[in-house]
């Protein structure tokens, strides 16, 4: 069933004026008429069933009571790689439950500056992936970050997947927040790794094979989300 998001708080019985992009998707893409039932998540993360009343409004019906979020918050600090790979990672991280994504400018990042509306495009990708995966919230995508910005994105547990490490990630029981930092194409320089460790990151292995940056991001997020099954 199709899901959308709204930035207001909903209650059963509300008449909701639908945003233009939602109406366009319902009418032009899905070709749905009045009385079509869909899902909509509000500002508080509550998901409701709703149906079209006319070409502008929907009636809010029962709340689903679903909680499709992880029980702990995950921040993915993702070094910038080629746009199509980065955007693929955004989509998959969102489907797996990430709370926040930080585009990171590493020394070897092939992209170093945000273009016009780039972060807005990233946020749209996450919104669409959240709709598809029936999430309660859309992950936040921050502005581009550099090393000096990292302290504000630290969590209770901070992990650095690193190809020269042999220690596996430990259990995350009783932790409420986790951050992980993924390197760019070509990996981090050793000086960068040491600086991350001094900042509070623990380096861990993701196995014997060398993974592409976008693969490592999704694999790391999969390991974390497994903790919540």
Protein Blocks (a to p, Z undefined) as FASTA:
>chain_A
ZZdddfbdcdehiacdddfklmmmmmmmnopaehiacddddfkopacddddfblmbccdd
ddehiafbdfbdcddddddddfklmmmmmmmmmmnopabdcddddfklmbfbdcehklmm
mmmmmmmmmmmnopabdcdddddddfklmmmmccfbdcdddfkbcbdcddfehiabdcdd
dddehiaafklmmmmmmnopacddebjbdcdfklmmmmmmmmmmmmmZZ
